[in-house]
Amino acid sequence: MKRKFWLFLSLLLLPWFVNGCEISKEDVPQQQKQVTGPVVPLAEEGRKFAIDEKLMSDVEETQIVYTRFQKYGPQYLMVRGVDTDGREKIIWLSGNTSTGIRVVSETYIETFLTESRIREMVKDQGEIVDLFLAPNDRVEGKGKNQPIWYVEFGNGHVTYLNPETGEQLK
């Protein structure tokens, strides 16, 4: 019985050994390919959604933002633009056209500290590797999905700041 098993296993693995023990993309069935992180709309989907839903009259920028600085963790598509009244606004979206796009959070940013001001406030803490506004998903001191500044430094230190005051959040 053991000999039959090893013979079967050898025959099963023989093509793999012949090909130099490599696996190609074609060898992995489509349904087994790993999908990382939550689904976010493509930039163009986000632009179209913001304008079609009358959330913005003009889109200036789109960017994928990762909360918690985990490239495969929670992420949203940030869409920055102006509404019909000319007020600057940011919305964060998840989903896509096939699953349905939803607004995670939206806010007007005229009372927020600018990126340059945040950089100035934290410059003594080290070199900034990443800095962006994103909805809060776990930091105390701000409600869920309320925007906060995420700041990551070269030494691995991460800080979260209130977007209006610059106060450090826990």
VOGUTI-5397 format. One record per residue (C-alpha): residue in one letter; x, y, z. Coordinates in pm, 1 decimal, padded with zeros to 6 digits. Layout:
<nodes>
(node "A"; (X; Y; Z));
...
</nodes>
This chain:
<nodes>
(node "M"; (00000.0; 00000.0; 00000.0));
(node "K"; (00279.4; 00243.7; 00090.4));
(node "R"; (00459.1; 00169.2; -00237.7));
(node "K"; (00145.4; 00249.7; -00436.0));
(node "F"; (00103.9; 00578.1; -00252.3));
(node "W"; (00463.0; 00686.4; -00317.1));
(node "L"; (00439.9; 00576.2; -00679.6));
(node "F"; (00119.4; 00778.2; -00722.9));
(node "L"; (00272.5; 01081.8; -00552.5));
(node "S"; (00585.5; 01055.6; -00768.9));
(node "L"; (00380.9; 01043.2; -01088.6));
(node "L"; (00172.3; 01336.4; -00968.5));
(node "L"; (00479.2; 01550.9; -00896.9));
(node "L"; (00683.6; 01440.8; -01199.9));
(node "P"; (00562.5; 01727.0; -01428.6));
(node "W"; (00647.4; 01977.6; -01156.9));
(node "F"; (01002.6; 01843.0; -01123.2));
(node "V"; (01046.4; 01832.8; -01503.1));
(node "N"; (00951.0; 02204.5; -01519.7));
(node "G"; (01219.0; 02295.7; -01268.1));
(node "C"; (00989.8; 02293.2; -00960.4));
(node "E"; (00818.4; 02613.8; -01067.6));
(node "I"; (00451.5; 02694.4; -01074.4));
(node "S"; (00308.4; 02931.7; -01328.6));
(node "K"; (00007.7; 03161.5; -01308.3));
(node "E"; (-00169.8; 02928.1; -01548.5));
(node "D"; (-00136.3; 02643.1; -01295.8));
(node "V"; (-00344.4; 02831.6; -01036.6));
(node "P"; (-00718.5; 02816.8; -01103.7));
(node "Q"; (-00880.7; 03160.5; -01125.7));
(node "Q"; (-01104.6; 03102.0; -00822.2));
(node "Q"; (-00802.4; 03021.0; -00604.4));
(node "K"; (-00614.4; 03344.6; -00664.8));
(node "Q"; (-00587.1; 03539.4; -00342.4));
(node "V"; (-00758.9; 03875.3; -00319.1));
(node "T"; (-00602.6; 04109.1; -00064.9));
(node "G"; (-00777.8; 04382.9; 00125.5));
(node "P"; (-01128.4; 04515.8; 00081.6));
(node "V"; (-01254.1; 04608.5; -00261.5));
(node "V"; (-01223.1; 04975.3; -00355.5));
(node "P"; (-01346.8; 05146.9; -00668.6));
(node "L"; (-01107.5; 05228.5; -00949.0));
(node "A"; (-01014.7; 05597.4; -00965.2));
(node "E"; (-01240.8; 05656.1; -01265.7));
(node "E"; (-01532.0; 05474.0; -01096.3));
(node "G"; (-01486.9; 05697.2; -00792.1));
(node "R"; (-01480.1; 06014.3; -01001.8));
(node "K"; (-01793.4; 05912.0; -01190.2));
(node "F"; (-01975.1; 05811.7; -00870.4));
(node "A"; (-01892.9; 06142.7; -00695.2));
(node "I"; (-02023.9; 06347.1; -00987.0));
(node "D"; (-02323.8; 06125.5; -01077.5));
(node "E"; (-02442.1; 06119.0; -00714.7));
(node "K"; (-02395.9; 06498.6; -00698.4));
(node "L"; (-02153.1; 06468.8; -00408.9));
(node "M"; (-01909.2; 06686.4; -00605.1));
(node "S"; (-01925.0; 06905.6; -00911.0));
(node "D"; (-01554.0; 06866.5; -00988.0));
(node "V"; (-01301.5; 06602.1; -00880.4));
(node "E"; (-00943.5; 06719.6; -00831.0));
(node "E"; (-00770.7; 06409.4; -00693.7));
(node "T"; (-00820.5; 06041.1; -00612.8));
(node "Q"; (-00595.7; 05826.8; -00395.9));
(node "I"; (-00615.8; 05489.8; -00224.2));
(node "V"; (-00558.5; 05534.7; 00148.6));
(node "Y"; (-00479.9; 05251.7; 00388.6));
(node "T"; (-00593.5; 05283.0; 00745.8));
(node "R"; (-00350.1; 05141.0; 01001.2));
(node "F"; (-00070.2; 05157.3; 00737.9));
(node "Q"; (-00138.6; 04797.7; 00638.0));
(node "K"; (-00117.1; 04767.7; 00260.2));
(node "Y"; (-00351.6; 04467.6; 00271.0));
(node "G"; (-00581.6; 04594.3; 00545.3));
(node "P"; (-00871.5; 04837.3; 00542.0));
(node "Q"; (-00846.1; 05073.1; 00247.7));
(node "Y"; (-01065.3; 05330.1; 00080.1));
(node "L"; (-01061.2; 05541.4; -00232.7));
(node "M"; (-01027.0; 05904.7; -00127.8));
(node "V"; (-01188.8; 06149.6; -00369.1));
(node "R"; (-01108.2; 06519.8; -00323.8));
(node "G"; (-01296.8; 06790.9; -00506.5));
(node "V"; (-01548.2; 07073.3; -00474.0));
(node "D"; (-01925.4; 07064.4; -00441.1));
(node "T"; (-02177.8; 07280.7; -00627.9));
(node "D"; (-02126.5; 07561.1; -00372.3));
(node "G"; (-01750.9; 07565.2; -00436.6));
(node "R"; (-01660.6; 07418.8; -00094.4));
(node "E"; (-01366.0; 07179.2; -00084.3));
(node "K"; (-01473.5; 06831.1; 00016.2));
(node "I"; (-01331.4; 06480.7; 00060.3));
(node "I"; (-01524.7; 06155.7; 00037.8));
(node "W"; (-01398.9; 05803.3; 00101.2));
(node "L"; (-01549.8; 05518.0; -00097.3));
(node "S"; (-01547.9; 05139.2; -00083.4));
(node "G"; (-01690.7; 04872.9; -00313.6));
(node "N"; (-01699.5; 04889.7; -00692.5));
(node "T"; (-01953.2; 04909.2; -00972.7));
(node "S"; (-02029.7; 04536.4; -00961.4));
(node "T"; (-02068.8; 04516.0; -00580.5));
(node "G"; (-02205.8; 04867.1; -00533.1));
(node "I"; (-02005.3; 05172.9; -00432.9));
(node "R"; (-02076.5; 05316.0; -00089.6));
(node "V"; (-01970.0; 05631.3; 00089.2));
(node "V"; (-01772.5; 05542.9; 00402.6));
(node "S"; (-01731.4; 05903.2; 00514.5));
(node "E"; (-01747.7; 06254.6; 00374.1));
(node "T"; (-01642.3; 06589.4; 00508.4));
(node "Y"; (-01571.0; 06949.4; 00420.1));
(node "I"; (-01208.2; 07030.2; 00489.2));
(node "E"; (-01195.5; 07407.1; 00521.3));
(node "T"; (-01146.0; 07373.9; 00900.3));
(node "F"; (-00876.6; 07104.5; 00867.9));
(node "L"; (-00506.3; 07168.3; 00909.6));
(node "T"; (-00320.6; 07146.8; 00579.8));
(node "E"; (-00070.5; 06874.9; 00500.4));
(node "S"; (00214.5; 07127.8; 00514.5));
(node "R"; (00101.1; 07244.4; 00860.5));
(node "I"; (00088.3; 06883.3; 00985.2));
(node "R"; (00438.4; 06820.8; 00845.7));
(node "E"; (00563.9; 07129.3; 01029.3));
(node "M"; (00400.2; 07019.4; 01356.9));
(node "V"; (00561.0; 06672.6; 01358.1));
(node "K"; (00896.7; 06744.2; 01192.2));
(node "D"; (01085.4; 06689.7; 01521.1));
(node "Q"; (00954.5; 06330.1; 01543.7));
(node "G"; (01154.0; 06211.8; 01241.7));
(node "E"; (01133.6; 06169.8; 00865.8));
(node "I"; (00776.1; 06128.0; 00742.0));
(node "V"; (00728.5; 05819.9; 00524.9));
(node "D"; (00352.4; 05844.3; 00475.8));
(node "L"; (00091.7; 06109.8; 00553.8));
(node "F"; (-00275.2; 06113.2; 00457.9));
(node "L"; (-00629.5; 06179.0; 00575.2));
(node "A"; (-00853.8; 05874.0; 00614.1));
(node "P"; (-01160.5; 05768.3; 00811.1));
(node "N"; (-01085.2; 05651.1; 01163.2));
(node "D"; (-01146.4; 05283.0; 01215.5));
(node "R"; (-00996.2; 05231.6; 01562.2));
(node "V"; (-00837.2; 05539.7; 01719.7));
(node "E"; (-00982.4; 05669.4; 02046.1));
(node "G"; (-01078.2; 06035.1; 02062.8));
(node "K"; (-01262.3; 06047.7; 01729.5));
(node "G"; (-01581.5; 05876.1; 01623.7));
(node "K"; (-01581.7; 05581.6; 01385.2));
(node "N"; (-01527.8; 05690.7; 01023.8));
(node "Q"; (-01445.9; 06048.1; 01126.4));
(node "P"; (-01136.1; 06168.6; 00936.9));
(node "I"; (-00796.3; 06178.7; 01105.6));
(node "W"; (-00443.1; 06245.6; 00987.0));
(node "Y"; (-00235.9; 05926.2; 00970.2));
(node "V"; (00138.5; 05993.2; 00998.2));
(node "E"; (00406.1; 05723.8; 00964.6));
(node "F"; (00772.6; 05795.8; 01032.7));
(node "G"; (01087.4; 05631.2; 00896.9));
(node "N"; (01161.0; 05471.4; 01233.5));
(node "G"; (00826.4; 05284.9; 01219.2));
(node "H"; (00652.7; 05512.9; 01467.5));
(node "V"; (00292.3; 05594.2; 01378.2));
(node "T"; (00081.7; 05879.5; 01510.0));
(node "Y"; (-00278.2; 05982.2; 01457.5));
(node "L"; (-00376.8; 06349.2; 01467.4));
(node "N"; (-00702.2; 06536.4; 01501.1));
(node "P"; (-00744.0; 06705.8; 01159.9));
(node "E"; (-00872.8; 07032.2; 01307.3));
(node "T"; (-00641.7; 07080.8; 01605.5));
(node "G"; (-00338.3; 06862.9; 01533.9));
(node "E"; (-00382.5; 06706.5; 01877.8));
(node "Q"; (-00232.1; 06359.2; 01901.0));
(node "L"; (-00493.2; 06083.2; 01938.0));
(node "K"; (-00442.6; 05747.7; 02106.3));
</nodes>
